[in-house]
Structures are given as structure tokens and as C-alpha cells.
């Protein structure tokens, strides 16, 4: 159906704009010595999208950065924010910003301050103006706007006037006291406007319908559309100080003046005026937003002719689409929603195409804005009244996405499979996995890389959206049904080669490369992920964030892992440019794991994890947030920080999400091993083995430490356990895995393989071979810049020599381990190691420079 819309990454495009804004400010504020200052007034009226942009700016592009010169000033009215206001929520979460902030509360002036102001204004001593300032204070309560407008009014009425004889200002105290003044500034301003000539009052009420400011070109256009003169009245209002003229813009000198002018009209007149202004501007494309807004302020009840409903609904549709092109999805949703309210009964029969497009696009904006309730209501209407299954596919895809975003992956996957089945696409999951992989390999072997890259573009709308469903299944099944991933991958590749390449096609190739890499064929996997990256230049970069993320996970098994940090930065940038928040967060989360594996200093890792935590909270990515905090907890323990990491949803997700459970078990096993808690290490590594069979289907950086530390724990347990053969087998499996990876990337894996060889030889009492491999592990870790694993190799070698009774060699290695852990920033580990050495060696044998480390708090 022609109503199927090609998704161009717009679903999260608001995040793309936020990212680009942050980058823009970051470049400006880090390039120039002068501080970049951003001032925003009346924040109490800002919508949630604008507040989110400010939060993102403060979080990543400005105040949170140490190398930028950026100052933000925000102003708002304290009394006009409640618990539902987006500004209030932001203020309650200002702890997310890693920057010093100051709250400055501006109250009304007290009487003494007002006396000083009047004194300086009239150039008289305070004792001379006190009688006047006292009257003004008790009338205005020190409201600055009220004070300035009242002084102007008194001067205009001759009650405050310059005296040429006395050469100073003078006032008639008794007359001012007798003058009846409104108690509220808004009422006072309304009285001021009422006293103006009719044409000025009329102009002010007209302009108040269009917001706080208008430009002169719009005024001229409005004069022609309404067939009446406006500029003369505007000039008078400027002279009266009610309007300001700045360049070619006219602006109400205060928002309360606009409110007063607007409130001079009763509600019925307002509707009529708004509707008439909307009609007057409806034929001007440049003012489509203004025209649609005027109709929407008037409401459907202002419509007088039956045919006008569909015209206004269509105008809102066009305005909403234009707002989407500008990535302002809350505004777009408002236009679509208003357009729907203008539709009459039986609109699905009388205006089907218009109704379908309004509901489709409103649903897309609802998902982008996180409004799942509205998405549900809108999609139900399309599902109920859509004339064909194809007409329903857009909202069905959005519903599938919403389930995935709501951590309901099983339901999302089941719904996606049902929809694909209705489109005649059967994954045939009952087949043998090996046969599926072989079929895909055979299919790809019939084409060269150049032939694949030059495959024609996909044009069939139904197939394009089918590929989107398959791509969504790919990432979802990776976490919950990894054994089914090859079938999804095969179908994406089959359809891409047969029907043409879509923006989702690179996902199939990158997952295939990652999958066969995990099975051991890293060289072929490396080829396919590079092919997927090249495809992005052919089909567009809508899926670039996910493709770069998965490709990097394979690259680190071929290239030095330190290079992966830059790749994930590219993946984050590509995701944000495409508005793909999930994969932006995934890139940052995996980058932090790479930092840990690469041995980046722990204080830096800690700071980066804090940033990732804030981003995950900001975007409500619950599963990623929990997994980030699980690693964060270990980092704090290694550093020696007393900071407590609370993970409220951890227990619930452990019970429902295998990926979270696996991460939890491994992190517990890892930290127990690092602090030599034998029973806990054995318990949690056993639980990890129980759930790892349902692990993610592709190769990932997490597999590196999984293989290393499960192997180390297994050999440790084998030396102490009666069930030694089982643990030897597990340790040997890890060793062979790391050996195979070392053949692909000696830089990253050689030291890890040698360390497991040493531990295995130790377990088999082959001491001379163990000594050789410990030395090789230490040497390789040092050569390839893995200071943390150099420390670990020294530590394990120290335990080995302690077991042999070679106390001097053991002490030397413990000291070397302590120094490297300290260099890494693992002060908590250093202290633990010191306590062990203190309890295992006589005080005279402990060297003077072997001492506790400073806490990392």
C-alpha cells in the first residue's frame, strides 16, 4: 500500500537534533577562550522535549565536560511548576549533571530595595523619595513589573512630574493615595490597555493571539489577509512601551502584557478570532504552522461549514509532517492529534487516506515521545478500521517496537513472528541450525563482495517493512532466543539478495559475521562485518549504529582491543546522528567493557561508567542500566570506594532476563575471584555455566573476560575440589578458546592464554612448565600494555611460589603485583593484597614499601 512509509530513522530523530546541538556547543566552547553563554527565559512553559534538550546539553555537551567553557542561565517562575511539569522533574534530577550549579531565587523587592530603586530613578536622596516609595511598595508588594508600569502610569497622569522651578521630580502624595489601583499586575495592565485608543487596543488583542512576538513581514502579510491596517496601532503601542521593536521584530515588552491583551477577549470571541485568522492564513505555505495553530486554538466547535473539517485536518497533517522533518516530534504529535479531533464521524469511510495517515504518523510520534498509552489507542483504531493488512503494518511495527522498549522482548518477538507469518515469511526454526548456517554460507559463496555491494535497491514497500521486522527480531532474539538468530539472519540475507538491498540489509551481514566468528571462523566473520560496513555507504546509514557496534565486537578479536574504543565512539556518534538511542547506549556500554578489558585506569573507567549510567537513566533503558550498574559495582570495589551501588530492578530482571542473569553471575564470580573468596567464586561460576548456554549468539567483548576468569576459577577450584575432572575440563575449554583467539589476535589474547597455561600446569603439578608460562604471561601483558593483567599474572605467580615454599620469589611477585594494581588504580585490591601478605608472611619479611594504598573514594 502507498500508505506504508519508509522509515528513515525519524522515530528517534529528536535525539539526533539533541546530539548535534551538544556537539555544536562542545566544539564552540572547547575552541574559543571566551565562555559560551546560553540564557533561556520562561522555562516554566518549556515542553518536555525542550527540557530534555537542555538536560542533554548539560549532561554531555557542556557543563559535564572538563574541557569546555560553557555557562547556562535558566529563568523560570517558581509558582508555575508542579510535579507534572517537565522543568520540575528536571530540577528534581539535577544530580545527573556533573557540574557545579547555583540556584538564585529572585523575590519581589523589599521596601528598602524599592526605595533605593526609586531614589536612583528620580536622582533624589532616599529620605526624599521614601514617602513615594512607601506608597508604591504597599500597592505593588515590590513586583518589579508592577513598579515600573505604575511609575510610567503616574508620570503619564501627571501625578509624578518634573518641576522646572525646583529642578527635581515631585509628586502629589495625597492624589496618589486617593487613586484606586488594581491589586494585581495583570488587572492593572488590562486597565492600562483599555484606556488606549480603539485601534491600538485592537492591534494588541490581534497580536496577542500569535504569541509573544511577530516579525514585520508577518504583520504585512496579516494586514493583507485581514484587509485592515495594523502598523499605525503597533507604532503607538511601541511608543507606549507595551511593545518593543527589535530589528524587524515586534515583541510584547512583558509576557504579562500579552496575557492582559489576550484576556480582554471573552472565550467565544477568542474562538471566532482564532478561526478567522486561521482561514486568512491557510493559503500561505510559509505560515502553515501559524494557520494550523490558530485553527487548533479555536477548536472543532468553531467550524461552521461541513467541508472545513477535512480541510483543517489535512492542514494539521501537513504541519505535523513538516514538524517531523524538523525532528520536533512533540509538536508534530500535537498537530496530528488536533487534526484527528477535527475529523467528523464516519471519517474512516469518507476520508480513509487522510485518517490512516493522521493515525499512522500520530502513532509514530507517540512512540518517539514515549507515550505508550496514546500509541496503544491510535494503533487500535488503525487495526480496527484499516482496509488491508498492509495498511496496518506501520502501527503493528510501532507496537512491536514499544514492547521491546518496555523490556517485553518475548512478547515483541512473538508478535513480530506472527506478522512475518502473515506476510508469508516463515523462518522455519524447526530446521537444523547447522543446515541453516551451511545454506547461508553456500548462498553467499555464489557471489563476490563486489556483486553483493552492487545488488539493486529494494523498492517493494511490503518487503522494506518486513526487513524492519526481521532486523528488530535479530537484536531481540540475540538476548532471549540466540539459537534462532541464524534463521533470522538467513532470511534477511536471502530477501536482500533476491529483492534488493534495504537500509536494514547490513544488519543481516554483520550478524552473520558475528555469529560464525563465535563458532570459530573469525577470518570469515571479519570479512562479512567489513562487507556490512561497506554496505552502509550503498543503502544509507540508518542502521549504522547497530552495524558498527556489532562489527566492532568482531574486530576486537582481530585488531588490538585498544582500537575498539574509537570504533565504539564512531558507533555512538552514528547512532545519535540517526536518532538510534538504544544502539547509542549499547555502543557506550560495550565501550566501557572494552576499557576494562584493555586495562584503562580505573578512575577513568569509573567516570565513564557514571556518564553511561546517567545516559541510560535519561533514556529509561532499564536492562542496560542494570547491566551498567552491575559492572559499576565491581569498579567501585576494586577502587576501594565505599559508595553503594543500588540496583532496585536487578532481582526482577535476573528472574526474567537471561542476559542480566548471566552478567550478574559472572560479575559476582569475577569480584569473588579478585578478592580471593573461594566459596563465592565457585558458587557463582557454577551458576554462570548453568545459564551461559543461552548466551548471546554472536561474539562479544564480554566473552574475553568470561573465558579468562571462568578458566582461572576452574583451575583454582580443580586444585581444591574432589570433582577435579569436571573443573579441569572447564578450565581446558577456556584455555583452548583463548589459544584460538590468540592465533587471530596475539596482541589481545596471548598473555591471557599463557596465564591459563600456567594455571593448568600448576594444577597438574608441572611446576617448571608453570614457571615458564607465568613469565611469558607477565612479559606479554607488559608488552601489549595490559597493566591489570600484568598485575594479575604477578599475583597468581606469587600464590604459586608461595605454595612451593619459595617465599622470597613469592614476596617479590606480590610486591610487583601490588605496584601494578596501584598503577591501574585498584586501591581496594591493593589493600586486600596487603592484608593477605601481612597474614601470610612474618613482619620482618614484608618489605617497607609494601603498604596499604590510599582509598579511591
Residue, then its C-alpha position, 0 to 999 in steps of 0.5 A: x500500500x502507498x500508505x506504508x512509509x519508509x522509515x528513515x530513522x525519524x522515530x528517534x530523530x529528536x535525539x539526533x537534533x539533541x546530539x548535534x546541538x551538544x556537539x555544536x556547543x562542545x566544539x564552540x566552547x572547547x575552541x574559543x577562550x571566551x565562555x559560551x553563554x546560553x540564557x533561556x527565559x520562561x522555562x516554566x512553559x518549556x515542553x518536555x522535549x525542550x527540557x530534555x534538550x537542555x538536560x542533554x546539553x548539560x549532561x554531555x555537551x557542556x557543563x559535564x565536560x572538563x574541557x569546555x567553557x560553557x555557562x547556562x542561565x535558566x529563568x523560570x517562575x517558581x509558582x508555575x511548576x508542579x510535579x507534572x511539569x517537565x522543568x520540575x522533574x528536571x530540577x528534581x534530577x539535577x544530580x545527573x549533571x556533573x557540574x557545579x550549579x547555583x540556584x538564585x531565587x529572585x523575590x519581589x523587592x523589599x521596601x528598602x530595595x524599592x526605595x533605593x530603586x526609586x531614589x536612583x530613578x528620580x536622582x533624589x536622596x532616599x529620605x526624599x523619595x521614601x514617602x513615594x516609595x512607601x506608597x508604591x511598595x504597599x500597592x505593588x508588594x515590590x513586583x518589579x513589573x508592577x513598579x515600573x508600569x505604575x511609575x510610567x502610569x503616574x508620570x503619564x497622569x501627571x501625578x509624578x512630574x518634573x518641576x522646572x522651578x525646583x529642578x527635581x521630580x515631585x509628586x502629589x502624595x495625597x492624589x496618589x493615595x486617593x487613586x484606586x489601583x488594581x491589586x494585581x499586575x495583570x488587572x492593572x495592565x488590562x486597565x492600562x490597555x483599555x484606556x488606549x485608543x480603539x485601534x491600538x487596543x485592537x492591534x494588541x488583542x490581534x497580536x496577542x493571539x500569535x504569541x509573544x512576538x511577530x516579525x514585520x513581514x508577518x504583520x504585512x502579510x496579516x494586514x493583507x489577509x485581514x484587509x485592515x491596517x495594523x502598523x499605525x496601532x503597533x507604532x503607538x503601542x511601541x511608543x507606549x512601551x507595551x511593545x518593543x521593536x527589535x530589528x524587524x521584530x515586534x515583541x510584547x515588552x512583558x509576557x504579562x502584557x500579552x496575557x492582559x491583551x489576550x484576556x480582554x477577549x471573552x472565550x467565544x470571541x477568542x474562538x471566532x478570532x482564532x478561526x478567522x485568522x486561521x482561514x486568512x492564513x491557510x493559503x500561505x505555505x510559509x505560515x502553515x504552522x501559524x494557520x494550523x495553530x490558530x485553527x487548533x486554538x479555536x477548536x472543532x466547535x468553531x467550524x461552521x461549514x461541513x467541508x472545513x473539517x477535512x480541510x483543517x485536518x489535512x492542514x494539521x497533517x501537513x504541519x505535523x509532517x513538516x514538524x517531523x522533518x524538523x525532528x520536533x516530534x512533540x509538536x508534530x504529535x500535537x498537530x496530528x492529534x488536533x487534526x484527528x479531533x477535527x475529523x467528523x464521524x464516519x471519517x474512516x469511510x469518507x476520508x480513509x487516506x487522510x485518517x490512516x495517515x493522521x493515525x499512522x504518523x500520530x502513532x509514530x510520534x507517540x512512540x518517539x515521545x514515549x507515550x505508550x498509552x496514546x500509541x496503544x489507542x491510535x494503533x487500535x483504531x488503525x487495526x480496527x478500521x484499516x482496509x488491508x493488512x498492509x495498511x496496518x503494518x506501520x502501527x503493528x511495527x510501532x507496537x512491536x517496537x514499544x514492547x521491546x522498549x518496555x523490556x517485553x522482548x518475548x512478547x515483541x518477538x512473538x508478535x513480530x513472528x506472527x506478522x512475518x507469518x502473515x506476510x508469508x515469511x516463515x523462518x522455519x526454526x524447526x530446521x537444523x541450525x547447522x543446515x541453516x548456517x551451511x545454506x547461508x554460507x553456500x548462498x553467499x559463496x555464489x557471489x563476490x563482495x563486489x556483486x553483493x555491494x552492487x545488488x539493486x535497491x529494494x523498492x517493494x514497500x511490503x518487503x522494506x517493512x518486513x526487513x524492519x521486522x526481521x532486523x528488530x527480531x535479530x537484536x531481540x532474539x540475540x538476548x532471549x532466543x540466540x539459537x534462532x538468530x541464524x534463521x533470522x539472519x538467513x532470511x534477511x540475507x536471502x530477501x536482500x539478495x533476491x529483492x534488493x538491498x534495504x537500509x536494514x540489509x547490513x544488519x543481516x551481514x554483520x550478524x552473520x559475521x558475528x555469529x560464525x566468528x563465535x563458532x570459530x571462523x573469525x577470518x570469515x566473520x571479519x570479512x562479512x562485518x567489513x562487507x556490512x560496513x561497506x554496505x552502509x555507504x550503498x543503502x544509507x546509514x540508518x542502521x549504522x549504529x547497530x552495524x558498527x557496534x556489532x562489527x566492532x565486537x568482531x574486530x576486537x578479536x582481530x585488531x588490538x582491543x585498544x582500537x575498539x574504543x574509537x570504533x565504539x565512539x564512531x558507533x555512538x556518534x552514528x547512532x545519535x546522528x540517526x536518532x538510534x538511542x538504544x544502539x547509542x547506549x549499547x555502543x557506550x556500554x560495550x565501550x566501557x567493557x572494552x576499557x576494562x578489558x584493555x586495562x584503562x585506569x580505573x578512575x577513568x573507567x569509573x567516570x565513564x561508567x557514571x556518564x553511561x549510567x546517567x545516559x541510560x537513566x535519561x533514556x529509561x533503558x532499564x536492562x542496560x542500566x542494570x547491566x551498567x550498574x552491575x559492572x559499576x559495582x565491581x569498579x567501585x570495589x576494586x577502587x576501594x570506594x565505599x559508595x553503594x551501588x543500588x540496583x532496585x530492578x536487578x532481582x526482577x530482571x535476573x528472574x526474567x532476563x537471561x542476559x542480566x542473569x548471566x552478567x550478574x553471575x559472572x560479575x559476582x564470580x569475577x569480584x569473588x575471584x579478585x578478592x580471593x573468596x573461594x566459596x563465592x567464586x565457585x558458587x557463582x561460576x557454577x551458576x554462570x555455566x548453568x545459564x551461559x548456554x543461552x548466551x548471546x549468539x554472536x561474539x562479544x567483548x564480554x566473552x574475553x573476560x568470561x573465558x579468562x576468569x571462568x578458566x582461572x576459577x576452574x583451575x583454582x577450584x580443580x586444585x581444591x575440589x574432589x570433582x577435579x575432572x569436571x573443573x579441569x575440563x572447564x578450565x581446558x575449554x577456556x584455555x583452548x578458546x583463548x589459544x584460538x583467539x590468540x592465533x587471530x589476535x596475539x596482541x589481545x589474547x596471548x598473555x591471557x592464554x599463557x596465564x591459563x597455561x600456567x594455571x593448568x600446569x600448576x594444577x597438574x603439578x608441572x611446576x617448571x612448565x608453570x614457571x615458564x608460562x607465568x613469565x611469558x604471561x607477565x612479559x606479554x601483558x607488559x608488552x601489549x600494555x595490559x597493566x591489570x593483567x600484568x598485575x594479575x599474572x604477578x599475583x597468581x605467580x606469587x600464590x604459586x611460589x608461595x605454595x612451593x615454599x619459595x617465599x622470597x620469589x613469592x614476596x617479590x611477585x606480590x610486591x610487583x603485583x601490588x605496584x601494578x594494581x596501584x598503577x591501574x588504580x585498584x586501591x581496594x585490591x591493593x589493600x586486600x593484597x596487603x592484608x593477605x601478605x601481612x597474614x601470610x608472611x612474618x613482619x620482618x619479611x614484608x618489605x617497607x614499601x609494601x603498604x596499604x594504598x590510599x582509598x579511591x573514594 
